[in-house]
Structures are given as structure tokens and as C-alpha cells.
Amino acid sequence: MTAFNLKQHPIRLTGAGKHDLRSQFGVVPYRVTDEGKTEILVITARDNDRWILPKGWPMDGSTPAEAAATEAFEEAGVEGQVAPMVLGLYSYRKAVNGDDLPIVVTMFALRVDKVLKDWPEKRHRKRKWLSRKKAAALMKEPELAEIVRAFDPGALKH
């Protein structure tokens, strides 16, 4: 797994709409069980039952990793330590205001410390913990599946 460990700075969106950037930030929310096995938390998309990982648009004044952690809270109801190291990138196409836009998603790892019973998007999503292999098999985007399959929490610095 190739990873980059760079100091992140908050993004300033002055004069640019977040949709103009065509980039998103996401997390691989994970926990390590008492048996030493890594589990990944997957969630459903808002508009269907397709399994995905939390992701969203850049947020003014937040670093990419902070924005990704905020999305994990809002979409999956989890809190924890996000590693500033980039796990990888994947791309997909998204319909936005009638346009079919190419989106590049930068992924970070989030060690889940707290699973909330109530969270902002609870009524719109389901969530479940899976092995890396099972979570990767559910990902529609091949690059994201590879990020999940190759994920190694032992290589992270939180």
C-alpha cells in the first residue's frame, strides 16, 4: 500500500463552490477486534441500499482529513482518530445539478473509538461491520475495493 504522510492545512473555499472542485474526502472507518481482526464499517448510500464508505465535499476551514472525519460522524455515526496519511485515491461519476461530473476521492483511515446510537443521517442509512475482504467485495469502484482490501492499520500513525 502506498501512503503519503504530509502536513495538511485547512482548505479555503473563498470564491469557489464546493461542487466546482470535483473532489471529495472519505474514510475507511475501522476497528481491531479482541482477536486482532480488522473490521471495516460500511454504510448504505442515502438513495439506495448500495454499500459505500463515508465521503463528502471539502469543508471551508477544515483539513481534508478533518472533513472526512466529519462525514464519518454525519453519515455513519462514528467518532475516532483520523490518520492524516492518505490511503489512496479513487474516482467515480456523480450526477450533480443535471451534470455527470467526474469526482476524485481522497481516502483516510479513521480508527473508530465511539459508535453513536443517534447521528444526523441515521434515518437515511444502515451500517454494518465487515471483514476487509467482505467490505472490499461490496465496493462498486475497483480502486476503492483495492484500498479496502490492502488496508493495514499497523502501517498507520494516528
matplotlib code that plots the C-alpha trace (Angstrom):
import matplotlib.pyplot as plt

x = [0.0, 1.4, 0.7, 1.7, 2.3, 2.2, 1.2, -2.3, -3.5, -7.2, -8.7, -10.1, -13.1, -13.4, -14.7, -15.2, -18.2, -17.5, -19.0, -16.6, -13.6, -14.9, -13.0, -14.2, -12.7, -13.6, -12.7, -12.2, -13.7, -12.1, -11.7, -9.5, -11.3, -10.0, -8.9, -6.8, -9.0, -9.6, -13.2, -14.5, -17.7, -19.8, -22.9, -25.7, -26.0, -28.8, -30.8, -30.4, -29.1, -25.7, -22.9, -20.3, -17.8, -18.4, -17.3, -18.2, -17.2, -14.4, -15.3, -14.1, -11.5, -11.1, -8.2, -9.1, -8.8, -11.0, -13.6, -13.5, -13.9, -16.9, -18.5, -18.0, -19.8, -22.7, -23.2, -22.1, -22.4, -18.8, -16.1, -12.4, -8.9, -8.3, -4.8, -3.5, -1.8, -3.6, -4.5, -5.3, -7.5, -10.4, -12.7, -16.3, -19.0, -21.7, -24.9, -24.8, -27.5, -28.1, -24.4, -22.5, -19.3, -16.0, -15.1, -11.8, -12.0, -9.0, -9.3, -8.1, -8.2, -10.5, -9.9, -13.4, -13.4, -17.1, -20.2, -23.1, -26.7, -28.0, -26.4, -27.5, -28.2, -29.5, -32.9, -31.3, -28.6, -27.8, -24.4, -22.6, -19.1, -17.4, -14.0, -11.8, -12.4, -16.2, -16.2, -14.0, -16.3, -19.2, -17.4, -18.6, -15.4, -12.4, -9.9, -11.9, -12.1, -8.3, -7.8, -10.1, -8.5, -5.0, -5.8, -3.3, -4.0, -0.5, 1.1, -0.7, 0.4, -2.5]
y = [0.0, 3.4, 6.1, 9.7, 11.5, 15.2, 18.0, 19.1, 22.7, 23.8, 24.4, 27.9, 27.8, 31.6, 32.3, 28.6, 26.5, 23.1, 21.4, 23.2, 21.4, 17.9, 16.3, 14.6, 13.2, 9.9, 7.5, 3.8, 3.5, 0.5, -1.2, -4.1, -6.8, -8.5, -11.4, -9.0, -9.0, -5.7, -4.8, -2.1, -0.2, 0.1, 2.2, 2.4, 5.3, 7.8, 7.0, 3.2, 0.1, 0.1, -0.3, 2.5, 4.3, 7.8, 10.6, 14.2, 17.5, 19.8, 22.0, 25.5, 25.8, 22.1, 19.9, 17.1, 14.5, 16.7, 17.0, 13.2, 12.6, 15.0, 12.9, 9.8, 11.4, 12.6, 9.6, 6.7, 7.9, 7.2, 9.2, 8.5, 9.2, 10.1, 9.5, 12.4, 9.9, 9.4, 5.7, 6.2, 7.8, 6.5, 8.1, 7.8, 9.8, 11.7, 13.4, 17.0, 19.5, 17.5, 17.2, 13.9, 15.0, 13.1, 13.0, 12.1, 10.9, 11.0, 8.4, 8.4, 5.9, 6.5, 4.4, 4.2, 4.9, 5.6, 4.2, 6.5, 5.3, 8.5, 10.6, 13.1, 10.7, 7.7, 7.6, 7.5, 4.9, 1.4, 0.4, -2.9, -4.1, -6.5, -8.1, -6.2, -8.9, -8.7, -4.9, -4.7, -7.1, -4.7, -1.7, -0.7, 1.2, -1.1, 1.4, 1.7, -2.1, -2.3, 0.4, -1.5, -4.9, -3.6, -1.6, -2.3, -0.5, -1.4, 0.9, 4.0, 6.7, 8.4]
z = [0.0, -1.0, 1.5, 1.9, 5.2, 4.5, 6.9, 5.9, 6.0, 6.1, 2.7, 1.9, -0.4, -0.9, -4.4, -5.2, -4.8, -3.3, -6.3, -8.6, -7.0, -8.1, -5.2, -2.1, 1.1, 2.7, 5.4, 5.9, 9.4, 11.1, 14.4, 15.5, 17.5, 20.6, 18.3, 16.3, 13.2, 11.3, 10.6, 8.3, 8.9, 5.7, 5.2, 2.7, 0.2, 1.0, -2.1, -2.3, -0.4, -2.1, 0.4, 0.5, 2.8, 4.2, 2.0, 1.2, -0.2, 1.1, 4.0, 4.4, 7.1, 7.6, 6.5, 4.1, 7.0, 9.3, 6.5, 6.1, 9.8, 9.9, 7.1, 9.1, 12.1, 9.9, 7.7, 9.9, 13.4, 14.4, 16.1, 16.4, 15.3, 11.7, 10.3, 8.2, 5.9, 2.5, 2.0, -1.7, -4.3, -6.3, -8.9, -9.8, -11.7, -9.8, -11.1, -9.7, -10.9, -14.0, -14.9, -14.8, -13.0, -12.6, -8.9, -7.3, -3.7, -1.3, 1.4, 5.0, 7.8, 10.8, 13.9, 15.4, 19.2, 19.6, 17.8, 18.4, 18.8, 17.2, 14.5, 11.8, 8.9, 11.0, 9.3, 5.8, 6.3, 7.5, 8.8, 9.5, 10.4, 7.9, 7.3, 4.8, 2.2, 2.5, 2.6, -0.4, -2.3, -1.8, -3.2, -6.7, -7.6, -8.3, -6.9, -3.6, -3.3, -3.6, -1.0, 1.4, 0.6, 1.1, 4.2, 7.1, 10.3, 11.6, 9.0, 10.3, 12.6, 14.3]

ax = plt.figure().add_subplot(projection="3d")
ax.plot(x, y, z, "-o")
ax.set_aspect("equal")
plt.show()
